[in-house]
Amino acid sequence: MIYLIFSEDDMDDQSKNHKATEIQINTGDEILRGKYSNNMIAAHSADEFILDWLINSPSGVHLVSRIIVTPAHMKRIIDVLKENLDKYEKQFGSIKEPVSTDHKFH
């Protein structure tokens, strides 16, 4: 079981008017552990976005998970990722992107 607690710092003015501050999510152990991904592919049609999360390993590239969402939900995902990335960099400093484009295992 996962509990998501939202502080007022995480909410905009409109959201602060809502009383729900806790979401209970039921899940199994396998999903709770999560999956590691070091690469992804994004594709879209007029109706949906497809996000393929991959792992590039010595034995090749493997699909870890595929998530399909509506364009409106994709917009919300991007917004929340940007917001969390900004918070991360404020706390831990700027993230340096790797210079190498060689992602092969040697």
C-alpha positions in Angstrom: 0.0 0.0 0.0 1.3 3.5 -0.9 0.2 6.7 0.7 0.8 10.0 -1.1 0.6 13.0 1.3 0.4 16.4 -0.3 1.7 19.4 1.7 0.2 22.8 1.0 3.6 23.8 -0.5 2.9 21.3 -3.3 -0.5 22.7 -4.1 -1.6 25.7 -6.1 -4.2 28.1 -4.6 -7.1 26.3 -6.2 -6.0 22.9 -4.9 -5.7 24.2 -1.3 -9.4 24.6 -1.2 -9.9 20.8 -1.6 -9.8 18.8 1.6 -8.3 15.6 0.2 -4.6 15.5 1.1 -4.1 11.8 1.2 -4.4 9.1 -1.5 -4.3 5.4 -0.6 -3.1 3.2 -3.5 -3.3 -0.6 -3.2 -0.7 -2.5 -5.1 1.2 -5.8 -5.1 4.8 -6.3 -4.1 6.1 -6.6 -7.6 4.8 -3.2 -8.7 5.8 -1.6 -5.3 9.4 -2.6 -5.9 9.4 -0.6 -9.2 11.4 -1.2 -12.4 14.7 0.3 -13.5 14.9 2.0 -16.9 17.8 3.7 -18.5 16.2 4.6 -21.8 12.9 5.4 -23.3 11.0 5.8 -26.6 8.0 8.1 -27.0 5.5 7.9 -29.9 2.1 9.4 -30.4 -1.0 9.4 -32.6 -3.8 12.0 -32.6 -5.5 10.1 -29.7 -2.7 8.8 -27.4 1.0 8.9 -26.4 2.9 5.7 -26.0 5.9 5.7 -23.6 8.2 2.6 -23.8 10.5 2.4 -20.9 13.6 0.3 -21.8 16.7 -1.1 -20.2 19.9 -1.1 -22.2 21.9 -4.1 -20.8 24.8 -6.3 -22.0 22.2 -8.8 -23.3 20.5 -6.1 -25.4 17.7 -3.6 -25.1 14.6 -4.9 -23.3 11.1 -3.4 -22.9 10.5 -2.8 -19.1 7.1 -1.2 -19.3 4.7 0.4 -21.8 2.4 3.2 -20.7 -0.3 4.6 -23.0 -2.0 7.9 -22.0 -4.2 10.6 -23.6 -2.7 13.8 -24.8 -4.3 15.7 -21.9 -2.8 13.3 -19.4 0.6 13.5 -21.1 0.5 17.3 -20.7 -0.1 16.9 -16.9 2.7 14.3 -16.7 5.2 16.7 -18.4 4.1 19.6 -16.1 4.5 17.5 -12.9 7.9 16.2 -14.1 9.1 19.7 -14.8 7.9 20.8 -11.4 9.6 17.9 -9.6 12.8 18.4 -11.6 12.9 22.1 -10.6 12.5 21.1 -6.9 15.2 18.5 -7.2 17.7 20.9 -8.7 16.9 23.5 -6.1 17.7 21.0 -3.4 20.6 19.1 -5.0 21.9 21.4 -7.7 21.8 21.3 -11.5 21.9 17.9 -13.1 24.8 17.5 -15.5 23.9 15.7 -18.7 26.5 13.1 -19.8 28.7 14.1 -22.7 29.0 10.6 -24.2 26.5 9.4 -26.7 27.9 5.9 -26.7 25.4 3.9 -24.6 26.8 0.5 -25.6 28.1 -2.0 -23.0 31.7 -2.9 -23.7 
